[in-house]
Amino acid sequence: MKPAPFAYHRAHSVGEAVALLAELGDEAKILAGGLSLVPMMNFRLARPAALVDVTRIEGLSYLRADPDGPDERNGLRIGALTTHRTVEISRDPAVLVGFGVLPRSARWIGHYPIRSRGTFGGSIAHADPASEWCLLAVLLGGRVMLTGPDGQRTVPAAEFFQGYYTTAARPVARRAWLAERDQIRRAGQHAGIGYACFSERTAYGTPAMSQRRMRMTPGYDTALVRMDPTGEVIVTTGTCGHGQGHETTFAQIVADRLGVHPDQVRLRQGDTDLASYGWGTWGSRSVVIGGGAAARAADLVAGQLRKAAARLLEASPADVELAEGSARIRGDAGVAIPIAELARMVHFQAHRLDEDLRYGLEARVSYDPPGTFSNACHVAMVTIDPGTCAIRLHRYLVVEDRGVVINPMAVDGQVRGGVTQGAAAALLERVCFGPEGQPASATLMDYLAPTAAEMCPVDIVHLQTPSRFSETGAKGTGEGGMIGAPAAVLGAINDALSDTDVRFDHIPVLPQDLSAALSKAGAAP
C-alpha cells in the first residue's frame, strides 16, 4: 500500500523547521528517521498533508553529559537525531557512568532496523511502542525538551507519553482554549471548559452476549455477496441502517476487496425476504459485524475471480490482483481482463472454466467477533450570559479512536450528531410530570430538541488504532458522540461557575435552574 499524497519540505535549521510547522499547521508531521512514521503512512494509519524533514539539520545527533541532572549525578542528554544504535555501541563515559543500563539493554529493545536507522526524536515524538525507548525514558525519570513557536519547555517523560502514538507535544491548543476562556471572562461573561473521557464496549458478538444467559443470544451477522454478469455487486445483510451511511461504507469495504468502484456495489439490508437471520443495528455493531461478514464474503468472491482470471490468463491465482476494475498480473498491468468481462464469462461461458468456477460468483459468510472497545476524549467550552443565564456551546473538540475509519465523512457525521444529542441532554431536554403523573412536556415547545442554531462547530481528531478483533480494523462508532457530551458540557458549566458557590450534578441545566441556584447562593446578577 502506498501513503496518501503529501507535500515534502526539508528544513536546514531548527528555526526553519519550527517556522514550517507553524505555517503548515496541525496536518504536518516531522520526519526524523522514518521508522515510526513511514510504516503508519504506508498503511494509511497516518495521513499527514505535509512532512517536514529534519534529518539534515546539524547539531541534533549527540550524546553528552548534562550537569543539570536530577540529582548529584550528571544527567545525560540525547540529541533528537541520535540513532538507537549509537547508544547501543557507545563507550562514552557520559553514558557508561550512571547510565550503563542504556547500552546494556539496547540490544534487547526494539528490532534491529529500528535501532540502526530509527532516531530518538522520531520514536519519542510519535510515542512509538515498537522502539520501547519511551518506556525506558519513563523508568529512568527522563525529561523531554521541546522547541516550538512559543520557545523551549521541558516535560517529564511520565507526563509526555499519553498512549500509543500519543504525546503531550501539542499543548498549544489547550493554551489557546484557556486564553480564549479567560478573554471571554474578562469581557463580562462566564466561560468554562469541561472534559470527559470514556471507553465504550461496542459490536458485541455472541461470546459476550452469551454471558447474559438469555433465551435468544444475539451477536453474529451474515452477509451474502454476489456479482452478476455485468460486474455489478449485490450485498445482502441483516443489519439495517437508519442514516449511518451503510450504503456507502459497506460498498467501500466490498469494493476494496473486489477491485471495483464503490458505485458498482448495491446494499440490500433489513429485508427479511432476502437476508439471512441477522440482529439489526444496535450497540455500534453494523460496520464491525455486518461489515466484517461482508468483508469475508467479498474475500471469497475475490478468490473466485482470481482463480477464473488465472485460468483465462494462464497464470497462478497468487499472481493475479484485482484493482481499478480489472484482474491483472502483478507487475504487468498490460496483462489484464476487465472484471465485468470476467463476470460475464463465468456466467455465460462457463465451459471455458474449471467446474468449480462455473455458474456464478457469490459467497455467504457469518461473522461473530468477541467485540471491540472504542474510546474518546471530549472537550467542551460554554459561555453563560450573566443577565439571562442562557448557556451556549462555544467550542467543542472530540479526539476519538474508532479504529480504522472506513469513511471519514460518515464517521464525522455520526460523531457530530451524537455530540448534538448529548449536548441537548445536558442543556435542553427535560421530561416533566405534573402532580398527578401527567406528562407536562408533551410538545416540542416544552421538551426542547436541538437544532443547528444551538450547536457550535465540532472539531474531530481520529487516532485510528486498528482493532485486532475486527475484520476491517474498525471499532463501533454510533453512540460515542452521545456518551461523552453530557459530562463534558456539565463540567464546562461548573468550570464557568468556579467563581461562585454553585455546582450542578444533574442534567439538564436550564437557564431557570441556573438563575435559581445563583439566587439561592446570593450570586445572582
C-alpha positions in Angstrom: 0.0 0.0 0.0 1.2 3.5 -0.8 0.9 6.5 1.5 -1.7 9.2 0.8 -0.3 12.2 -1.1 1.6 14.7 0.9 3.8 17.8 0.5 7.5 17.5 1.3 9.6 20.2 3.0 13.3 20.0 4.0 14.4 22.1 6.9 18.1 23.1 7.4 17.8 24.5 10.9 15.6 24.1 14.0 14.3 27.6 13.5 13.3 26.8 9.9 11.6 23.6 11.0 9.6 25.4 13.7 8.6 28.1 11.2 7.4 25.5 8.6 5.4 23.6 11.2 3.8 26.8 12.4 2.9 27.7 8.8 1.6 24.2 7.8 -0.5 23.7 10.9 -1.6 20.5 12.7 -1.7 18.5 9.4 2.1 18.5 9.2 4.4 15.9 10.8 8.1 15.7 11.4 10.3 13.2 9.5 13.2 12.4 11.8 14.2 8.9 10.9 11.0 7.5 9.4 11.0 4.2 11.2 7.9 5.2 13.3 6.0 7.4 10.9 6.6 5.9 7.4 5.1 2.5 8.2 2.0 4.2 9.6 1.8 6.3 6.4 2.2 3.2 4.2 -0.7 1.6 6.0 -2.6 4.9 5.8 -2.9 4.9 9.6 -1.3 8.4 9.4 -2.1 10.7 6.5 -0.2 14.0 7.1 -0.8 16.7 4.5 2.9 17.6 4.7 6.2 16.3 6.0 8.9 18.5 7.4 12.2 16.6 7.0 14.7 17.5 9.8 17.2 14.8 9.1 19.7 17.2 7.5 19.8 19.6 10.5 23.3 19.7 12.0 23.9 19.5 15.7 21.0 17.3 16.7 22.9 14.0 16.9 24.9 13.7 20.1 25.4 12.0 23.5 26.8 14.2 26.2 26.8 14.7 29.9 24.2 17.1 31.4 25.4 19.0 34.5 21.8 19.8 35.3 20.9 16.2 36.2 18.1 15.3 38.5 20.4 14.6 41.5 24.1 14.8 42.4 25.0 12.8 39.3 25.3 14.4 35.9 22.5 13.7 33.6 22.7 12.5 30.0 21.5 14.5 27.0 20.5 12.6 23.8 20.0 14.5 20.6 16.8 14.2 18.6 18.6 12.7 15.6 20.7 10.3 17.6 20.1 6.7 16.4 19.3 4.0 18.8 22.3 2.1 17.5 24.6 4.9 18.6 23.6 4.4 22.2 23.9 0.6 21.9 27.6 0.7 20.8 28.6 3.8 22.8 31.6 3.7 25.1 31.4 7.3 26.1 31.9 7.7 29.9 28.9 10.1 30.0 26.8 7.1 29.0 28.6 4.3 30.9 28.9 6.2 34.2 25.4 6.2 35.7 23.6 5.2 32.5 25.2 1.9 31.6 21.8 0.3 31.6 21.2 2.1 28.2 23.8 0.3 26.1 23.4 -2.9 28.0 19.7 -3.1 27.4 19.7 -1.5 23.9 20.3 -4.8 22.1 17.1 -6.2 23.7 15.0 -3.1 22.8 13.1 -3.0 19.6 14.1 -4.5 16.3 17.5 -4.2 14.6 16.3 -2.0 11.7 14.7 0.4 14.3 17.9 0.5 16.3 20.1 1.1 13.2 18.1 3.7 11.4 15.4 5.0 13.9 16.1 8.1 15.8 15.3 9.0 19.4 13.5 12.1 18.2 11.2 10.1 15.9 10.4 7.4 18.4 9.9 9.8 21.3 7.9 12.4 19.3 5.5 9.7 18.0 5.5 7.6 21.2 6.3 4.6 19.1 5.7 1.4 21.2 7.9 -0.6 18.7 11.1 1.0 19.9 10.3 0.7 23.7 12.7 3.6 24.4 9.6 5.5 25.5 9.1 3.1 28.4 12.8 3.2 29.4 12.7 7.0 29.4 9.8 6.9 31.9 11.5 4.3 34.1 14.7 6.4 34.2 12.9 9.6 35.1 13.8 11.2 31.8 12.7 14.6 30.6 11.7 15.6 27.0 12.9 19.0 25.8 10.6 20.6 23.2 11.2 23.6 21.0 8.3 25.3 19.3 6.9 28.7 18.3 6.5 29.6 21.9 10.1 28.8 22.8 11.5 25.8 24.7 10.0 23.8 27.5 10.7 20.6 29.4 8.1 17.9 30.1 8.7 14.8 32.4 8.6 11.6 30.3 6.0 10.2 32.6 3.7 13.1 31.5 4.8 13.3 27.9 3.8 9.8 26.8 0.0 9.6 26.9 -0.6 6.4 24.8 0.5 4.7 21.7 1.5 7.4 19.2 0.0 10.0 21.5 2.1 12.6 23.4 1.8 16.0 25.1 3.8 17.6 22.3 0.9 19.8 21.3 -0.4 21.7 24.3 -0.7 24.8 22.2 -4.3 24.1 21.5 -5.1 23.8 25.2 -3.3 27.1 26.0 -5.4 28.7 23.2 -8.6 27.4 24.7 -7.6 28.6 28.2 -6.6 32.0 26.8 -10.0 32.3 24.9 -11.9 31.3 28.1 -10.1 33.9 30.1 -10.7 36.6 27.4 -14.4 35.8 27.5 -14.4 36.1 31.3 -12.7 39.5 31.1 -15.4 40.6 28.7 -18.0 40.1 31.4 -19.4 36.6 30.6 -19.0 33.3 32.5 -17.0 30.8 30.5 -15.8 27.3 31.3 -14.1 24.2 29.8 -15.1 20.6 30.6 -13.5 17.3 29.8 -15.0 13.8 29.5 -13.0 10.6 28.7 -14.6 7.2 28.2 -14.1 3.7 26.9 -17.1 2.1 25.2 -17.6 -1.6 24.5 -19.0 -1.9 21.0 -20.1 -4.6 18.5 -20.8 -7.4 21.0 -20.7 -10.9 19.4 -22.3 -14.0 20.9 -19.1 -14.7 23.0 -20.0 -11.5 25.0 -23.8 -11.7 24.7 -24.0 -15.3 25.9 -22.8 -14.2 29.3 -26.2 -12.6 29.8 -27.9 -16.1 29.6 -30.9 -15.0 27.5 -33.2 -17.4 25.6 -32.1 -15.7 22.4 -28.4 -14.9 22.2 -27.8 -12.1 19.6 -24.5 -11.0 18.2 -23.5 -12.6 14.9 -24.5 -11.4 11.5 -24.5 -12.9 8.0 -23.7 -11.4 4.6 -24.2 -12.6 1.0 -22.0 -11.0 -1.7 -22.9 -11.8 -5.3 -21.6 -10.5 -8.6 -23.9 -10.5 -11.5 -23.0 -11.0 -15.2 -22.5 -7.2 -15.7 -20.0 -6.9 -12.8 -22.5 -5.3 -10.5 -22.2 -6.5 -6.9 -25.2 -7.0 -4.6 -24.5 -7.2 -0.8 -27.3 -8.6 1.4 -27.0 -8.1 5.1 -29.2 -8.4 8.2 -28.1 -5.1 9.6 -30.4 -2.1 8.9 -29.2 1.4 8.6 -31.2 4.5 9.6 -28.9 7.3 8.5 -25.4 6.0 9.3 -24.3 5.7 5.7 -24.3 1.9 5.5 -24.8 2.1 1.7 -21.5 3.9 1.4 -19.3 2.1 4.0 -20.4 -1.4 3.0 -19.8 -0.6 -0.6 -16.3 0.6 0.2 -15.5 -2.5 2.2 -16.6 -4.8 -0.6 -15.3 -2.7 -3.5 -11.8 -2.6 -2.0 -11.7 -6.4 -1.9 -13.1 -6.9 -5.4 -11.2 -4.2 -7.2 -14.3 -2.4 -8.4 -15.7 1.1 -7.9 -18.0 1.5 -4.9 -20.7 2.8 -7.3 -20.9 -0.8 -8.6 -21.9 -2.2 -5.2 -25.6 -2.1 -4.1 -26.6 -2.9 -0.5 -29.8 -4.7 0.4 -30.4 -4.5 4.2 -33.1 -5.4 6.6 -35.3 -7.2 4.1 -36.4 -10.4 5.7 -37.3 -11.9 2.3 -33.7 -11.6 1.1 -31.4 -11.5 4.2 -30.3 -14.4 6.3 -31.0 -14.1 10.0 -29.3 -11.1 11.5 -29.6 -8.9 14.5 -30.1 -5.4 13.1 -28.5 -2.2 14.2 -27.7 -1.6 17.8 -24.6 -1.4 20.1 -22.5 0.2 17.4 -22.2 -3.1 15.6 -23.1 -2.7 12.0 -19.8 -2.0 10.3 -17.8 -4.2 12.7 -20.0 -7.3 12.5 -22.2 -6.8 9.4 -19.3 -5.2 7.6 -16.9 -7.9 8.8 -19.2 -10.6 7.4 -19.4 -8.7 4.1 -15.6 -8.3 4.0 -15.1 -12.1 4.5 -17.7 -12.9 1.9 -16.1 -10.4 -0.6 -12.7 -12.1 0.1 -14.2 -15.4 -1.0 -15.7 -13.9 -4.2 -12.3 -12.2 -4.9 -10.7 -15.6 -4.6 -13.2 -17.0 -7.2 -12.4 -14.0 -9.5 -8.6 -14.6 -9.2 -8.9 -18.3 -10.0 -11.1 -17.6 -13.0 -8.7 -14.9 -14.2 -5.7 -17.1 -13.7 -7.4 -19.8 -15.8 -8.0 -17.4 -18.7 -4.7 -15.6 -18.4 -2.7 -18.8 -17.9 -1.2 -17.7 -14.6 -1.2 -18.6 -11.0 -4.1 -17.2 -8.8 -1.5 -15.9 -6.4 -0.1 -13.7 -9.3 -3.5 -12.1 -10.0 -4.5 -8.8 -8.4 -7.9 -7.1 -8.5 -7.6 -3.4 -9.0 -9.1 -0.5 -10.9 -11.9 -2.7 -12.4 -9.5 -5.3 -13.8 -8.0 -8.7 -12.9 -4.3 -8.3 -13.9 -1.0 -9.9 -13.4 1.1 -8.3 -10.6 3.8 -6.1 -12.0 2.4 -6.3 -15.6 -0.8 -4.2 -15.9 -0.9 -4.9 -19.6 -1.9 -8.5 -19.0 -5.4 -8.0 -17.7 -9.1 -8.7 -18.2 -11.9 -6.4 -17.1 -13.7 -7.7 -14.1 -17.1 -7.1 -15.8 -15.9 -9.3 -18.7 -14.7 -11.9 -16.3 -18.1 -12.0 -14.6 -19.8 -12.3 -18.0 -17.6 -15.3 -18.9 -18.3 -17.0 -15.5 -22.0 -16.8 -16.1 -22.3 -17.1 -19.9 -19.2 -19.0 -21.0 -18.9 -21.4 -18.1 -17.4 -24.1 -20.4 -14.2 -22.2 -20.6 -13.6 -22.5 -16.8 -12.9 -25.4 -14.4 -16.0 -26.9 -13.0 -15.6 -25.4 -9.5 -15.6 -21.9 -11.1 -18.7 -22.2 -13.2 -22.2 -20.7 -13.0 -21.8 -17.9 -10.5 -19.8 -15.6 -8.3 -21.1 -15.5 -4.8 -20.4 -16.3 -1.1 -22.3 -16.3 2.1 -20.4 -15.8 5.4 -21.4 -15.3 9.1 -19.2 -13.3 11.4 -19.2 -13.4 15.2 -16.4 -11.4 16.9 -16.0 -11.0 20.6 -16.4 -7.2 20.5 -14.3 -4.1 20.3 -13.6 -1.2 22.6 -13.8 2.4 21.3 -12.6 5.4 23.3 -12.6 9.1 23.1 -12.0 12.4 24.9 -14.5 15.2 24.6 -13.7 18.9 25.4 -16.4 21.5 25.6 -16.3 25.2 26.1 -19.5 27.0 27.2 -20.4 30.6 27.8 -23.1 31.9 30.2 -24.8 35.2 29.8 -24.8 36.8 33.3 -28.1 38.6 32.6 -30.3 35.8 31.1 -28.3 32.8 32.4 -28.5 31.4 28.8 -25.9 28.7 28.3 -24.4 28.3 24.9 -21.8 26.0 23.4 -18.8 28.0 22.2 -16.3 25.4 21.1 -16.2 21.6 21.0 -13.4 19.1 20.3 -13.6 15.3 20.0 -10.4 13.2 20.0 -11.5 9.6 19.4 -10.2 6.2 18.5 -12.8 4.2 16.5 -10.1 2.0 14.8 -9.8 2.2 11.1 -12.1 4.9 9.7 -13.6 3.5 6.6 -15.4 6.7 5.5 -14.4 9.8 7.4 -17.4 11.8 6.3 -19.8 9.2 7.6 -18.0 8.8 10.9 -17.7 12.6 11.4 -21.4 12.9 10.7 -22.2 10.3 13.4 -19.9 11.9 15.9 -21.4 15.3 15.3 -24.9 14.0 15.5 -24.1 12.2 18.7 -22.5 15.3 20.2 -25.6 17.3 19.3 -27.8 14.8 21.0 -25.6 14.6 24.1 -25.3 18.4 24.4 -29.1 18.6 24.2 -29.4 16.1 27.0 -27.2 18.5 29.1 -28.8 21.8 28.1 -32.3 21.3 26.7 -34.2 18.0 27.1 -36.2 17.6 30.2 -39.1 15.3 30.8 -41.6 16.8 33.4 -44.7 15.3 35.0 -47.5 17.1 36.8 -48.6 16.3 40.4 -50.9 13.5 39.1 -48.3 12.0 36.9 -49.4 13.5 33.7 -46.6 14.4 31.2 -46.0 18.2 31.3 -43.5 18.3 28.4 -45.5 16.6 25.7 -44.7 19.1 22.9 -41.6 20.4 21.4 -42.3 23.8 23.0 -41.7 22.2 26.4 -39.3 19.4 25.5 -36.6 21.2 23.6 -35.0 19.3 20.8 -31.6 20.6 19.5 -31.2 22.4 16.2 -28.2 23.7 14.3 -28.8 27.1 16.0 -27.9 25.6 19.4 -24.7 24.0 18.2 -21.2 25.2 17.6 -18.7 23.7 15.2 -17.4 20.3 16.4 -13.7 19.6 15.6 -12.8 15.9 15.4 -9.4 14.2 15.5 -9.2 10.5 14.6 -6.4 8.4 16.2 -7.2 5.1 14.3 -5.7 2.3 16.3 -6.9 -0.9 14.3 -8.7 -3.5 16.4 -7.4 -7.0 16.1 -10.8 -8.3 17.0 -12.4 -6.7 13.9 -12.2 -8.0 10.3 -11.7 -4.4 9.0 -9.8 -3.0 11.9 -12.8 -0.7 12.7 -14.5 -0.3 16.0 -18.0 0.8 16.9 -18.9 4.4 16.3 -22.6 5.1 16.6 -23.1 6.0 20.3 -19.7 7.6 21.1 -20.7 11.2 20.4 -23.6 10.9 22.8 -21.6 9.3 25.6 -19.0 12.0 26.1 -21.0 15.1 25.5 -23.3 15.3 28.6 -20.4 15.0 31.1 -18.1 17.4 29.1 -20.8 20.1 28.9 -21.7 19.7 32.6 -18.1 20.0 33.5 -17.8 23.2 31.4 -20.8 24.7 33.1 -19.3 24.0 36.6 -16.0 25.5 35.4 -17.8 28.6 34.2 -19.3 28.9 37.7 -16.0 28.4 39.5 -16.1 31.9 40.9 -19.4 31.1 42.6 -20.5 28.5 45.1 -22.9 27.0 42.6 -22.3 23.5 41.3 -24.5 21.1 39.3 -24.5 17.3 39.5 -27.5 16.6 37.3 -28.7 17.3 33.7 -30.2 19.1 32.0 -29.2 22.5 33.3 -31.7 25.0 32.1 -31.4 28.8 32.4 -34.1 28.9 35.1 -32.2 26.2 37.1 -29.1 28.3 36.9 -30.8 31.6 37.8 -32.5 29.9 40.8 -29.2 28.4 42.0 -27.4 31.7 41.7 -30.1 33.5 43.6 -30.0 30.9 46.4 -26.3 31.3 46.6 -26.5 35.0 46.7 -24.6 35.3 43.4 -27.4 36.3 41.1 -26.6 39.0 38.6 
